[in-house]
């Protein structure tokens, strides 16, 4: 293994989340700043020590340079700043790039922060338009292909090739709703059954309403710094970035190399190799869950079960407590919250909290290694991050 990688060189020393769900009267900037204030306080530093900011576009905000606008709003003047956009994969790429910037000397303390107000900041028509306009201007947008349809195509193919059933898809939503019921502040906590999912109305076959992620307001923030600086600051529970990997396979869904095998295979392979650990070593995971079928495919491609067995894996209780890999223990995008690009940052917040042992009744026992996988654009973009406690270095 090369010594010239990111393994263990950067620590996450502070985390914060804004309120999520319906947060009326609060802009993406306010939500981002609220999360950032909490992350700064959690890290025990002053915001003046932040010299790097990584953020992402907010659909409900007019700022093209959101990271710059945020810095002004928050009252800091970083010397490293960027606004990233690779759809749902952006969250993990922010950690990868933030760690690289620290190792490369571009910044000493990086704030990763993003927020949006999809529920109260956009009308339903504007929300739909913003999603469809992200598609190809010539071949897709004129026909109004929504994001849900691109992911539905992959689910159909998976069902045809491997016999995955609607009931197995529904089990993902049921499991994550149970997780959300133990998560303070989660958007949806009322228990649901497989029948509830199947009777919730069809959105785009095979996905019912409860197979689909939420629409939410909310944001999250993280403070990153070097391992040496974390030690000098006396941080009690640093969580280290052990490995990162990315893979970009296509732009158009009709050019996806395979409808059942995604770039997560390669992004996770790279992350595992850098970390020096494999899927069987992970104790907890945050798996991007824009739709229930997405989770099943990701559990396979991330190596937690063989290809084609994801449906049975979930049905057998392997993605919850007592199973092989407790996943989305906060409820995920399906039940905790999904505010667009920031959505996967909630996965990072949960996995870091799990590794710090701060999750109370939903704590995964002895969690020391965790994985977060972010994806977007009909599986076009994939990014994976492996995190660990000091014991894993």
N, C-alpha and C positions, 0 to 999 in steps of 0.2 A: 504494500500500500504506500502511495506517495505521501511524503511528509508535507507536501505543498498543497494541502487542502484545508477545508474549514473545520475539520473535526475537533470539537472541544475548545475552539479558540474564542468563541463568542457565547455569551450568556444572556438569557432573558432575565432581567432583574426586576421588572415591574409590569403589571398587567392591569387593565381597566376596561369596564364596559359601561356604556350608557344604558338608560332604560330602553327596552325593546318592545316591539308590538305597535300599538297606536300611541304615538307621542305627539299630540297636536301642538301647534305653535312653536315647534322647535326645528330649526333649519339643520341641514347636514353639518354646517360649521359648528353649531351649538352642540350637536350630538358628538361630533369628533372631539371638541374641546372638553366636554364632560368626561369622555373616556380617557382623554390624555391627562387631565388633572388627576384622575384616580390612579393612572399608571405611574405618574411622577411621584405621587404620594406613596404608592406601594413600593417604589424603588428607593425611597428615602433620599431623593436628590432634589435640587432646585431646577426649575425649568430652564434657567440660564445655562445649565451645563449641556443642554441638547444642542449639538452642532450638525445633526443630520436629520432630515425628515423624508420619509417615503410614504406616499399616499396614493389614492386612485380617484378617478373621475366619479362624481356623484350625479346620478340622473336628474335629481331634483334641484341641482345647483347649476348656476350659469357659468361657474368658474372653470375655464379650461386648464388653468394652472392651480388645481385645488391645493396642492402641497404648499404653494407660495401664499395663496389666500389664507390658508389655515395658519401658517406661521405668523402672518400679520395679525390675524384675529387672536391668536394665542399669546402674542407678545414676545416672539423669539425671532432671531435672525440667523438661521443656519448657514453654514458654508457648503453644505451638501444637501441637495433637494431634488426630488424627482416625483413625477406622477406616472404610475404604471397602469397598463391596460392590456391584459391578456384574458379578459372575461373572468370567469370564476376561478381560474388558476392564479389570479393576481395575488391572492393572500400569501401563498407559499413562496411565490417569486419575490415578494417583498422581504421575507426573511432571508432567502438566499442572497439577494443583492445587498441587503443591509449587513449581513455577516461579511460579505466580500468587501464592502466599502470600509468596514472597520479593520479588516485584515490588511487591506491595501493602503491604509493611512488616510483615507478621504474623510473620515469622521471618527470621533471617539465615542460618542453617545448618540445612537440613532433611535428616533421615534418612528415606529411603524403605526400608522393611524388611518382609519377610513370610516366613513359613515354615510348614510343616505336616509332619506325619508320617503320611501316608496309608497307607504300607506297614506300618509296625510299630505305629502308634498306634491303629489301628482294625481290628476284625475285618472280613472280607469282607462279612458281613451288615450291619454298621453303616455301612460305606462305601457300600454300595448304598442303604441307607435314607437316609443323609444326602443322597445325590444325588437320589433320587426325591422326597423331602420338599421339595426346593427348587422343585418344580413346583406348578402351580395346585392348591389344596386341594380344589376342587369338581370340576373337569373332567379333571384329569390324574392327580394323585396316587392317587385310588382305583383307577385302572386300571394303576398301576405302570409308567407310561411312563418308561423310563430315558433318560438324556441321549443315549446312543448312537442311540436310535431317532429322536430329533428331527433329528440331523445326517444320519442315513441317508436320511431323506425328501428332503432337499435333494440328496444325491448321486444318488438315483434319478432325480429330475427332471432333473438336469444330464446324466445319461447318456441319458435319453430325448430331450431337446431337442438335444443337441450331439454325440451319439455317443461320449461319453467311455467308455472301456473299463476293465474290471477291471485289465488289464495296466498301463494308464496310472496308475491309482490306486496300484498296487503299486510303480511306479517311484519314487514319492515316498518310500516307506518305504526302498527300496533305496538311493536317493541319500543320504538322511539317515543311514542306518546307516553308510555309507561315511564321511560327515563325522564321525560319532561315534567311528569307529575311530582318529581322529587327535586326539581330545580327552581329555586326562587326566581321570580320574575319572568319565567317562560311565558310565551304568548298563548299557547294552547296546552292545557293540562288535564282536561276532562278525559277520562278513560274511553277508549274506543275498542271495538272488536273487528275481526276480519269481516264479518257481515256488514258492519257499519261502513267500512271502506268500500266494499263491493256495491253497496246501495247508496253511495254518496253522489251519484250522478257522473256520467261520462264526460270527460273533458276532451280527450283525444285517445281513441282506443290504442293500447289497452289501459290507459290511465284514467282512473276516477279522480274526483276532486281531492280525496284524502290521500291519493298516491302522489300528489303534487305539493311542492314546498309552499310555504306561506309567503305573503307579501307583508313587509314590515318596515318600520322605522328602527334605526339603531346604529350603533357604531362600537368599535373596540380599538384599543391602543396598547402598545407594548414598548418597553424600553430595552434596547439592546446595547451591550458594551462588551469590551474584551474580557476574557476570563481573568486576566491579571487585575484589571480595574475592579471587577466584581469582588474579587478577593480583598483588594485594598479598601473597598467601601464597606466590607464586613457583611455583605449580603448573606442572609442565613440560608435561603433556599434557592440558589440559582438553578436555572434549568438550561442545559447546554444544547446548542445546535450541533448535532453529531454528523448529520449528513443531509445533502440536498441533491435533487435531480429534477430535470425538466425534459419534456418531449413535446414537439409540435408536429403533428402528423398530416394535417390538412387544413383547409379553410372551409371548403364546401362539403356538406354532408354527403353529397353524391360522389365525392372523391375520397371518402374515408377508406383507408386500405382494407379494413375489415369492420363489419358492423357489430362484431362480438368480441373483438380483441382491440384494446385501446393503447394509447401512448403511456398509460399508467404502468404497463409492464416495464418499459424502458426507464421512465422517470424513477420508479421505485427501485429498480435494479441499481441505478446509479447512487441513489440515496443510501441503500443498504450497504453497497460496497464502500462508500466513504465512511459510513458509521461503523463498519465492522460487525454489524449485526444483521440478522435476517428476520423474515416475517414471524417465524416461530418464537423469536425472542421478545416480541412486542407484548406489552401488558395492557395497553389501551390504545384506541385509535379514534381519530376524527376523520370520517370518510364523507366526502362531498355527496350530498343527498338531495339534489334538486328534484329528483323523482325516485320512487322506490326501486325501479329497475336499475337505476344508476348504482345504487348501493350494492346490489347483487353482482353486477359486473365488476365493480371495483374490488369487492372482497376477493374475487377470483384473480383479477389482474395484479393486485398487490401481494398475492401469494398466500393469502390466508386459507384458501381452499382451491382445489383443482378447477380448471375451466369447465363450466357446465354444471357444477355442483353448488353454485351460490344459493339457488332457491332452497334446496334441501338444507344447506348449512344454516340459513336464517330460520327456517321452519323448525329446526332441531334446537334452537335456542343458543346457537354458537356466537351470536353477536351481542349477547347481553351478559349480565353477571352470572358467573359460574360456567360460561361458555369459553370458547377458545380465545376470542378477542372482543371484549366489551367495547362497543363502538357507539359514538355519538351519545355519550352518557348524559349530556345536557338536553337531549331531544332533537338536536340537529336542525337543519333547515325546514324539516317537515313539521316540527312542533315547537322548537325554542324560538327561532326567528330567522328570517331571510330578508335582508335589506339590500340585495343585489351583490355587487362586487365585495362589499364588506362581510357578506354572509359567512364565508369560510374562516374569517378571523374569529368568529365565535367558537369554531372548532379548536383553533389554537388556544383560545382563552381556557376552554374546558380541559384540554390535554395538559397544558401547563399547570393548571390548578390541581389536576389529578396527580401529576408528578410531584407537586409540592405537598400533597396530602391534605388539601384544603377543601375537600368536597363533601364533608359531613356524611349524611346518610346515603349519598350516592357514590361514596369513595370506593374505588377499585383497590382492594387490599394489596399492599406492597408494590404499587405501581412505580417502576423505575425507568421504563422505556416506553416511549409513545411515538406514534406516527400520525401525521396529518397529511391528507391528500386533497388537493384542490384541483378542480377541472372546470372547463367551460366550453361554450361555443359548439355544442354537439360533439363533445369529446375531442375537439381540435386541439385544446390546450390542456396540458397535464403537468402538475408540479407536486413534488413530494418532499416532505421534511421529516427527518428522524430526530427526536428530542430525547434527552436523558438527564438523569440526576448526576450528582458528583460521583456516585458509586459506579457509574457506567463508563467513566473516562478511562 
